[in-house]
């Protein structure tokens, strides 16, 4: 009975994390990490899962979720691959450094600080239409026409993208969250990516950087392979489900969903920081 409960719980966690992560371009790690830490308290087979191991396991699963989402988003022609590769050039090395540093992770204070920072990002997203001065169109100008026929123009400076994505990669590898929680707001606020393109392109960059980060985690033996096997099917299905749902949401609804989820996650992380 306990085995069935464990399997069912992890399958559900993987599916929910994959679905939500794919819808808003987060990767799902923000759900998997705390779920693994909580399961470690209730199920003896998982009591060996420490914060570094939860981070490493999550980062490996993000590879699966983001690959599933990326394949679906590619069919929908929503990924800006040129921009995605550029973000990866900054995030990838950062993810490797963050993955290595996760061995020293003291979750409490970091969760509190990161949660507060996410609340700030959420607030800026909510009022972004009143802060047009933050718009940045650099030397690389991109255009995208959505299924409704609306054409979006956005752009960036390559060095600015690299400079901003590198610390995102570090946080991604350090916390096992994929990095979309910071990458998507930067795409939306600073560079004015269309919401659907931002989430899809974020998942592509997350897929690439998570491969590097999870490789470092595997080298440090920070991956719980049994949990991976139980979470992976749900993560894969969730990634496809989230991509399907995302394609049917209007841009403004997708953005509202991201803002709401970001606030919920931030509050949850601050709470975890005080209680873990």
TORPA-498278 format. One line per 8 residues: for each residue x, y, z of C-alpha. Coordinates in nm, 2 decimals. Layout:
<nodes>
X Y Z; ...
</nodes>
This chain:
<nodes>
0.00 0.00 0.00; 0.28 0.24 0.09; 0.45 0.17 -0.24; 0.14 0.25 -0.44; 0.10 0.57 -0.24; 0.46 0.67 -0.31; 0.43 0.59 -0.68; 0.10 0.78 -0.71
0.22 1.08 -0.52; 0.54 1.12 -0.73; 0.35 1.06 -1.05; 0.11 1.34 -0.96; 0.38 1.57 -0.85; 0.57 1.52 -1.17; 0.25 1.58 -1.38; 0.15 1.89 -1.19
0.50 2.03 -1.20; 0.54 1.95 -1.57; 0.21 2.10 -1.66; 0.24 2.43 -1.47; 0.61 2.47 -1.55; 0.53 2.43 -1.92; 0.24 2.67 -1.92; 0.44 2.96 -1.78
0.79 2.86 -1.89; 0.93 2.78 -1.54; 1.04 2.42 -1.59; 0.86 2.28 -1.28; 1.15 2.26 -1.04; 0.99 2.52 -0.81; 0.73 2.25 -0.73; 0.95 1.94 -0.74
1.21 2.06 -0.49; 0.98 2.13 -0.20; 0.77 1.82 -0.28; 1.08 1.60 -0.25; 1.18 1.76 0.08; 0.83 1.70 0.21; 0.82 1.34 0.09; 1.15 1.28 0.27
0.97 1.35 0.60; 0.69 1.10 0.54; 0.83 0.81 0.34; 1.14 0.62 0.47; 1.28 0.54 0.12; 1.33 0.91 0.06; 1.46 1.02 0.40; 1.81 1.04 0.25
1.70 1.33 0.02; 1.87 1.64 0.14; 1.83 1.99 -0.01; 2.13 1.94 -0.25; 1.99 1.60 -0.36; 1.64 1.75 -0.41; 1.79 2.03 -0.62; 1.99 1.78 -0.83
1.70 1.54 -0.88; 1.48 1.84 -0.98; 1.73 1.97 -1.23; 1.76 1.63 -1.40; 1.38 1.61 -1.42; 1.36 1.96 -1.57; 1.56 1.82 -1.87; 1.27 1.57 -1.93
1.00 1.83 -1.88; 1.16 2.10 -2.09; 1.24 1.86 -2.37; 0.87 1.75 -2.38; 0.76 2.11 -2.38; 1.02 2.22 -2.64; 0.91 1.95 -2.88; 0.55 2.06 -2.85
0.63 2.43 -2.87; 0.84 2.37 -3.18; 0.54 2.21 -3.36; 0.35 2.53 -3.26; 0.63 2.74 -3.41; 0.65 2.95 -3.09; 1.02 2.92 -3.01; 1.27 3.19 -3.11
1.57 2.96 -3.14; 1.81 3.24 -3.21; 1.73 3.41 -2.89; 1.71 3.08 -2.70; 2.06 2.99 -2.79; 2.18 3.33 -2.68; 2.02 3.30 -2.34; 2.16 2.95 -2.31
2.52 3.08 -2.37; 2.48 3.28 -2.05; 2.26 3.03 -1.85; 2.45 2.72 -1.94; 2.79 2.80 -1.77; 2.60 2.97 -1.48; 2.39 2.65 -1.43; 2.71 2.44 -1.40
2.85 2.68 -1.14; 2.52 2.69 -0.95; 2.50 2.31 -0.95; 2.85 2.28 -0.80; 2.77 2.54 -0.53; 2.45 2.36 -0.44; 2.66 2.13 -0.22; 2.69 2.42 0.02
2.32 2.50 0.01; 2.16 2.63 0.33; 1.81 2.65 0.21; 1.64 2.86 0.48; 1.79 3.20 0.42; 1.82 3.15 0.05; 1.46 3.06 0.01; 1.35 3.37 0.21
1.57 3.60 0.01; 1.48 3.45 -0.33; 1.11 3.45 -0.24; 1.12 3.82 -0.16; 1.30 3.89 -0.49; 1.03 3.70 -0.67; 0.76 3.91 -0.51; 0.94 4.22 -0.64
0.95 4.07 -0.99; 0.58 3.99 -0.96; 0.50 4.35 -0.86; 0.70 4.49 -1.15; 0.51 4.25 -1.39; 0.18 4.37 -1.26; 0.26 4.74 -1.31; 0.47 4.69 -1.62
0.22 4.87 -1.85; 0.28 5.18 -1.65; 0.66 5.17 -1.68; 0.72 5.20 -2.05; 1.06 5.35 -1.98; 1.19 5.00 -1.91; 1.14 4.89 -2.27; 1.47 4.81 -2.43
1.51 4.74 -2.81; 1.88 4.68 -2.88; 2.08 4.61 -3.19; 1.91 4.27 -3.24; 1.55 4.34 -3.35; 1.31 4.05 -3.37; 0.95 4.02 -3.49; 0.68 3.76 -3.44
0.33 3.73 -3.57; 0.09 3.53 -3.35; -0.20 3.32 -3.47; -0.44 3.61 -3.43; -0.24 3.81 -3.68; -0.08 4.05 -3.42; 0.28 4.14 -3.50; 0.51 4.19 -3.20
0.85 4.37 -3.22; 1.11 4.31 -2.96; 1.49 4.33 -2.94; 1.80 4.32 -2.72; 2.17 4.37 -2.70; 2.36 4.04 -2.71; 2.60 4.14 -2.43; 2.31 4.25 -2.21
2.14 3.92 -2.26; 2.45 3.73 -2.17; 2.51 3.94 -1.86; 2.16 3.89 -1.74; 2.13 3.52 -1.81; 2.45 3.42 -1.65; 2.33 3.49 -1.29; 1.99 3.33 -1.38
2.18 3.01 -1.47; 2.36 3.02 -1.14; 2.03 3.04 -0.95; 1.89 2.77 -1.17; 2.17 2.53 -1.09; 2.17 2.63 -0.72; 1.80 2.58 -0.66; 1.71 2.33 -0.93
1.43 2.55 -1.05; 1.51 2.58 -1.42; 1.56 2.96 -1.42; 1.23 3.05 -1.60; 1.10 3.24 -1.29; 1.36 3.50 -1.37; 1.42 3.45 -1.75; 1.05 3.50 -1.85
1.01 3.83 -1.65; 1.33 3.97 -1.81; 1.20 3.86 -2.16; 0.86 4.02 -2.09; 0.96 4.34 -1.91; 1.30 4.44 -2.05; 1.29 4.30 -2.40; 0.91 4.29 -2.46
0.89 3.94 -2.59; 0.54 3.82 -2.67; 0.42 3.61 -2.37; 0.38 3.30 -2.58; 0.72 3.33 -2.74; 0.88 3.41 -2.40; 0.75 3.09 -2.23; 0.84 2.87 -2.53
1.18 3.02 -2.58; 1.25 3.00 -2.20; 1.17 2.63 -2.20; 1.42 2.57 -2.49; 1.70 2.76 -2.31; 1.61 2.58 -1.98; 1.64 2.24 -2.16; 1.99 2.32 -2.28
2.12 2.47 -1.95; 1.96 2.20 -1.74; 2.16 1.93 -1.93; 2.48 2.10 -1.82; 2.36 2.16 -1.46; 2.23 1.81 -1.41; 2.55 1.67 -1.54; 2.74 1.84 -1.26
2.48 1.72 -1.01; 2.52 1.36 -1.13; 2.89 1.39 -1.09; 2.84 1.50 -0.73; 2.59 1.21 -0.67; 2.31 1.45 -0.60; 2.04 1.27 -0.80; 1.80 1.03 -0.64
1.75 0.80 -0.93; 1.45 0.61 -0.79; 1.27 0.94 -0.75; 1.36 1.03 -1.11; 1.21 0.71 -1.24; 0.89 0.77 -1.05; 0.86 1.14 -1.14; 0.97 1.12 -1.50
0.65 0.98 -1.66; 0.44 1.25 -1.50; 0.69 1.52 -1.59; 0.69 1.41 -1.96; 0.31 1.40 -1.98; 0.28 1.73 -1.79; 0.52 1.90 -2.02; 0.31 1.81 -2.32
-0.02 1.90 -2.14; 0.11 2.24 -2.04; 0.23 2.32 -2.39; -0.12 2.22 -2.52; -0.30 2.44 -2.26; -0.06 2.73 -2.32; -0.13 2.72 -2.70; -0.50 2.78 -2.62
-0.46 3.07 -2.38; -0.47 3.43 -2.50; -0.15 3.62 -2.43; -0.30 3.84 -2.16; -0.44 3.53 -1.98; -0.11 3.35 -2.00; 0.06 3.66 -1.85; -0.20 3.68 -1.57
-0.14 3.31 -1.50; 0.23 3.36 -1.47; 0.20 3.66 -1.24; -0.04 3.48 -1.01; 0.18 3.17 -1.00; 0.49 3.38 -0.93; 0.32 3.54 -0.62; 0.20 3.20 -0.49
0.55 3.05 -0.54; 0.72 3.34 -0.37; 0.50 3.32 -0.07; 0.55 2.95 -0.05; 0.93 2.99 -0.07; 0.93 3.25 0.21; 0.72 3.02 0.42; 0.95 2.72 0.35
1.25 2.93 0.45; 1.10 2.99 0.79; 0.97 2.64 0.85; 1.22 2.40 0.69
</nodes>
